[in-house]
Amino acid sequence: MRLRPILAAAALVCLAGAAQAECYADYKAKRDNPLRLHYGVAQVSACNKKAAKAELAPRLAAGGWKLLNVISTFGPEGLNERQSSAGDYFLRF
């Protein structure tokens, strides 16, 4: 019967990993020459602004954008209210 606690622990680890995957950040970014700005929403691995900034900056840079700031981080419950504002940049990066 020692298998049951191990399976329970494994299930908790899987659930914790799934919960972490449900983090998002909304941000502002820019491109120069000509100046272009955008507001976007991206999935991130940690629900805090500092970690989201570190994760998003290189992703955006690869697409030619510079991250200006991370506005907030949130869970899936905040996606619907931000989708129309983000437009083409909703979950793009």
Secondary structure, 3 states (H helix, E strand, C coil): CCHHHHHHHHHHHHHHHHHHCCEEEEEEEEECCCCEEEEEEEEECCCCHHHHHHHHHHHHHHCCCEEEEEEEEECHHHHHHHHHHHHHHECCC
